[in-house]
Amino acid sequence: MLILSPRHTPDDLALWAELEEVDRLGAGPALDALADAAVAEVGRFRATGPCYCGVSWGKDSVTVAHLCLLADPSIPLLHLRPTNHHPDSDAVRDAYFTAFPGQSYVEVLVDYGDLHARNLPPDTLDRETDRRWYAAIRQSARPWDGRRVLGIRSEESTGRRLRTLRWGLSSPSGCAPIARWRTRHVYAYLASRGLPVHPAYACLGGGRWPREWLRVAELGDTRGAGGGRREWELEYYPSEVRRLQRPH
């Protein structure tokens, strides 16, 4: 269920309708088997100790939040909200809890405001924001001994492929139940289960921006700004990005 936004153009919505139809065709027994296996993996991980589910409200984390709900509704959702958070993510959060109320939810602010105000060089800004991000994760995850369920997938990076090769779906501290899913499986799951889909994934420039490339955790992140990401952000979120770039 795509969450509509004034940012969407008619061409975006026409293309999204075609893509979503393909997504629905991807549902069926094979996807159900993948989902059942993922739910079972979460259940096994949860049985070995307390854990939380990390959510960004992007496609993968919404999928894993729902899998956790099916495996064990007591698994809480944890969202780290940076000061440059994506402005449309709150709508996904609200739609998810309207459809699936009852999961415990913790939202933690990660404040980068002073870092952006200092106009640091990109590499320094990356280092300092990473330091605060991981410090916030360590602090926030203490009630669950740092054990987490995450929506990371092997096809997204070499590091994630290596993690899966070493540990499989679960290590002692982390469970990645959809690690071997492809992007098409995630979209098929969202479409077939009626889960909310972040508006950004339909900001497609009428077809110029493949939805597989789009990321929704933050805006204006200096890491990973290549590949057209910055241009896409300026096309669809110009005022938000320029506000981050403006000297304070």
C-alpha positions as CSV (number, residue, x, y, z in Angstrom):
1,M,0.0,0.0,0.0
2,L,1.9,3.0,-1.3
3,I,1.5,6.1,0.9
4,L,0.6,8.9,-1.4
5,S,2.5,12.2,-1.4
6,P,2.2,15.6,-3.1
7,R,5.7,14.9,-4.3
8,H,4.5,12.2,-6.7
9,T,4.0,13.2,-10.3
10,P,1.3,11.6,-12.5
11,D,4.0,9.8,-14.4
12,D,5.4,8.5,-11.0
13,L,2.0,7.1,-10.0
14,A,1.4,5.5,-13.4
15,L,4.7,3.8,-13.3
16,W,4.2,2.7,-9.7
17,A,0.9,1.1,-10.6
18,E,2.7,-1.0,-13.2
19,L,5.4,-2.0,-10.8
20,E,2.9,-2.9,-8.0
21,E,1.0,-5.1,-10.4
22,V,4.2,-7.0,-11.0
23,D,4.8,-7.1,-7.3
24,R,1.4,-8.8,-6.8
25,L,2.2,-11.3,-9.4
26,G,5.3,-12.2,-7.4
27,A,3.2,-13.4,-4.5
28,G,2.4,-17.1,-4.1
29,P,3.6,-20.3,-2.6
30,A,7.3,-19.6,-3.1
31,L,7.0,-16.2,-1.3
32,D,4.9,-17.8,1.4
33,A,7.6,-20.4,2.0
34,L,10.3,-17.6,2.3
35,A,8.1,-15.8,4.8
36,D,7.4,-18.9,6.8
37,A,11.1,-19.6,7.0
38,A,11.9,-16.0,8.0
39,V,9.3,-16.1,10.8
40,A,10.7,-19.4,12.0
41,E,14.2,-17.9,12.0
42,V,13.1,-14.9,14.1
43,G,11.4,-17.3,16.5
44,R,14.5,-19.4,17.0
45,F,16.6,-16.2,17.6
46,R,14.1,-14.9,20.1
47,A,14.0,-18.2,22.0
48,T,17.7,-17.8,22.8
49,G,17.3,-14.4,24.5
50,P,15.8,-10.9,24.5
51,C,16.0,-8.9,21.3
52,Y,14.6,-5.9,19.5
53,C,13.8,-5.2,15.8
54,G,15.5,-2.2,14.3
55,V,13.3,-0.2,11.9
56,S,14.1,2.7,9.6
57,W,10.5,2.5,8.1
58,G,12.0,1.7,4.7
59,K,10.8,-1.4,2.8
60,D,13.1,-3.9,4.4
61,S,12.5,-2.9,7.9
62,V,8.7,-2.7,7.5
63,T,8.9,-6.3,6.2
64,V,10.9,-7.5,9.1
65,A,8.7,-5.6,11.6
66,H,5.8,-7.6,10.3
67,L,7.7,-10.9,10.4
68,C,8.6,-10.2,14.0
69,L,4.9,-9.5,14.7
70,L,4.1,-12.9,13.3
71,A,6.9,-14.6,15.1
72,D,6.5,-13.0,18.6
73,P,4.5,-9.8,19.1
74,S,6.5,-9.1,22.2
75,I,9.6,-8.2,20.2
76,P,9.8,-4.4,20.4
77,L,10.6,-2.1,17.5
78,L,13.4,0.4,17.9
79,H,13.8,3.4,15.6
80,L,16.8,5.8,15.7
81,R,15.6,9.2,14.5
82,P,18.4,11.4,13.4
83,T,17.9,15.2,13.0
84,N,18.1,14.7,9.2
85,H,15.5,12.0,9.2
86,H,13.5,11.4,6.1
87,P,10.4,13.7,6.4
88,D,8.0,11.0,5.0
89,S,9.0,8.2,7.3
90,D,6.6,9.3,10.1
91,A,3.7,8.6,7.7
92,V,4.9,5.0,7.3
93,R,5.2,4.6,11.0
94,D,1.7,5.9,11.6
95,A,0.2,3.8,8.9
96,Y,1.9,0.6,10.2
97,F,0.7,1.1,13.7
98,T,-2.8,1.9,12.5
99,A,-2.9,-1.4,10.6
100,F,-1.0,-3.4,13.2
101,P,-1.4,-1.9,16.7
102,G,0.1,-3.3,19.8
103,Q,3.9,-3.8,19.1
104,S,6.0,-2.0,21.7
105,Y,7.9,0.9,20.0
106,V,10.9,3.0,21.1
107,E,12.1,6.1,19.2
108,V,15.4,7.6,20.0
109,L,16.6,11.0,18.8
110,V,20.2,11.1,17.4
111,D,21.1,14.8,17.3
112,Y,23.5,15.9,14.5
113,G,22.4,19.5,14.6
114,D,25.6,21.0,15.9
115,L,27.6,18.9,13.4
116,H,25.8,20.3,10.5
117,A,26.0,23.8,11.9
118,R,29.8,23.6,12.0
119,N,30.0,22.9,8.2
120,L,32.5,20.1,8.7
121,P,34.3,18.5,5.7
122,P,32.3,15.5,4.4
123,D,34.7,12.9,5.7
124,T,34.8,14.5,9.2
125,L,31.0,14.8,9.2
126,D,30.7,11.1,8.2
127,R,33.0,10.1,11.1
128,E,31.3,12.2,13.7
129,T,27.7,11.2,12.7
130,D,28.7,7.5,12.6
131,R,30.2,7.9,16.1
132,R,27.0,9.4,17.5
133,W,24.8,6.9,15.6
134,Y,26.6,3.8,17.0
135,A,26.8,5.3,20.4
136,A,23.0,5.7,20.4
137,I,22.6,2.1,19.2
138,R,24.8,0.8,22.0
139,Q,23.0,2.8,24.6
140,S,19.5,2.1,23.3
141,A,20.0,-1.6,22.8
142,R,21.2,-2.4,26.4
143,P,17.9,-3.6,27.6
144,W,18.1,-6.4,25.0
145,D,21.8,-7.1,25.5
146,G,22.4,-5.6,22.0
147,R,20.6,-8.5,20.3
148,R,18.7,-7.3,17.3
149,V,16.6,-8.4,14.3
150,L,17.4,-6.3,11.2
151,G,16.2,-6.0,7.6
152,I,19.6,-6.3,6.0
153,R,20.0,-8.3,2.8
154,S,23.0,-9.8,1.1
155,E,22.4,-8.3,-2.3
156,E,22.8,-4.8,-1.0
157,S,26.6,-4.8,-0.2
158,T,29.7,-6.9,-0.1
159,G,29.9,-6.5,3.7
160,R,26.4,-7.9,4.1
161,R,27.2,-10.8,1.7
162,L,30.2,-11.7,3.8
163,R,28.2,-11.5,7.0
164,T,25.7,-14.0,5.6
165,L,28.4,-16.3,4.3
166,R,30.0,-16.4,7.8
167,W,26.9,-16.6,10.0
168,G,24.0,-17.6,7.9
169,L,20.8,-15.8,8.9
170,S,21.6,-15.5,12.6
171,S,24.8,-14.8,14.6
172,P,24.8,-14.8,18.4
173,S,23.9,-11.1,18.5
174,G,22.0,-10.5,15.2
175,C,19.2,-12.0,13.1
176,A,18.8,-11.1,9.5
177,P,15.7,-13.2,8.5
178,I,15.5,-11.8,4.9
179,A,19.3,-11.8,4.2
180,R,18.8,-14.0,1.2
181,W,15.7,-12.3,-0.2
182,R,15.9,-10.3,-3.4
183,T,14.4,-6.8,-3.8
184,R,11.5,-8.4,-5.7
185,H,10.6,-10.6,-2.8
186,V,10.4,-7.6,-0.5
187,Y,8.1,-5.6,-2.7
188,A,6.0,-8.7,-3.4
189,Y,5.7,-9.2,0.4
190,L,4.7,-5.6,1.0
191,A,2.1,-5.7,-1.8
192,S,0.6,-9.1,-0.9
193,R,0.3,-8.3,2.9
194,G,-1.0,-4.8,2.5
195,L,1.9,-3.2,4.3
196,P,2.6,0.5,4.1
197,V,5.2,1.5,1.5
198,H,7.3,4.6,1.9
199,P,6.3,7.4,-0.5
200,A,10.0,7.8,-1.6
201,Y,10.0,4.5,-3.5
202,A,7.5,6.0,-6.0
203,C,9.5,9.2,-6.5
204,L,10.8,7.7,-9.7
205,G,11.3,10.7,-12.0
206,G,8.9,9.0,-14.4
207,G,11.4,6.2,-14.7
208,R,14.7,7.9,-14.4
209,W,15.3,6.7,-10.8
210,P,15.1,2.9,-10.2
211,R,13.4,2.2,-7.0
212,E,16.0,-0.4,-6.1
213,W,18.5,2.5,-5.7
214,L,16.5,4.6,-3.3
215,R,17.3,4.9,0.4
216,V,15.0,6.5,3.0
217,A,16.9,6.5,6.3
218,E,18.2,10.0,6.1
219,L,18.4,13.0,3.8
220,G,21.6,14.9,3.0
221,D,23.9,12.1,4.2
222,T,27.3,12.7,2.7
223,R,28.1,9.0,2.6
224,G,26.6,7.4,-0.5
225,A,25.8,10.7,-2.2
226,G,27.0,9.4,-5.5
227,G,25.1,7.4,-8.1
228,G,22.5,10.2,-8.5
229,R,21.4,10.1,-4.9
230,R,22.0,13.8,-4.3
231,E,20.3,14.7,-7.5
232,W,17.3,12.6,-6.6
233,E,17.1,14.3,-3.2
234,L,17.3,17.7,-4.7
235,E,14.6,16.8,-7.2
236,Y,12.1,15.6,-4.7
237,Y,13.2,17.1,-1.3
238,P,14.9,20.3,-2.3
239,S,13.9,22.5,0.6
240,E,14.9,19.8,3.2
241,V,18.3,19.2,1.6
242,R,19.1,22.9,1.2
243,R,18.1,23.6,4.8
244,L,20.7,21.0,5.9
245,Q,23.3,22.6,3.7
246,R,22.6,26.2,4.8
247,P,25.1,27.7,7.3
248,H,23.5,28.0,10.8
